[in-house]
Amino acid sequence: MFILCCSIGLITPPVGNVLNVVSSVTKVPFERAVLGILPYAGILIVLMFILLIFPDIVIVPMEYLTAR
């Protein structure tokens, strides 16, 4: 969950450190880069809320793997 939230924070404005680096390295305008990541950021945000609402999606498989 921590990694998911950090990755959302790194690619979304206003901070978006990764987004700033990508736009400067590829010489793509920042606004165009933001429009390019919006679908992916939306999917990550939806996934984050799904995992917050249903934590068993993560907990049950981990309990199964550690029980062996």
N, C-alpha and C positions, 0 to 999 in steps of 0.2 A: 504494500500500500504506500509505503514511504517512497519507493522508487517511482511508482506510478504518479504520485502527486508532484514529485520533483521534476519528472519529465514533462508534465503538463506546464509547470511553471517556467521551465527553460525554453519552451517553444511558443508561449503565448505572450503577446504584448501586455503591459508596457515594458516589462523587464526583458524577457525573451532573449537572453544572452546568445543562445544557439542560433536563433533567428537572425540576430544582428550579424553574427559571424558568417552565416551562410549567405546572406544578402550582400555582404561586402566582398567575400571571396569570389562569388559567382557574378558580381556586378549586376545583380538583379535589384530593381528598386524594392525598398522595404515593404511598401504597400502590396506589391505583387507577390512577394514571398508570404505575406500574411494571408492573402487570399488562397495561396497554394496549400497552406497547412490547415486551413479551417476545417475541412472534412475530417482530417486525422485528429485534430484537437477535439472536435466534437465527439468522435468515437471514443477517445480516451476519457473524456469527461463522463460520457454515458457509462462506460465500463467502471469508472470509479464509483459512481452512484449505485450501480448494480452490486458491486462488492461491498459497499457500505450497508446496503439494505439486506443482502443475503450473504453474510460472512461465511456460512457453511460451505459455499462454493470453494473456498480456500482452505478452511479448517479441516473438513472431513478428509480430503485426499492426503493432507499432511499427517493426520493422525493415523491413517492407514499405512503410509510409508514409514513412519517412525515406530510402528508397532512390531515390525518384523525384526 
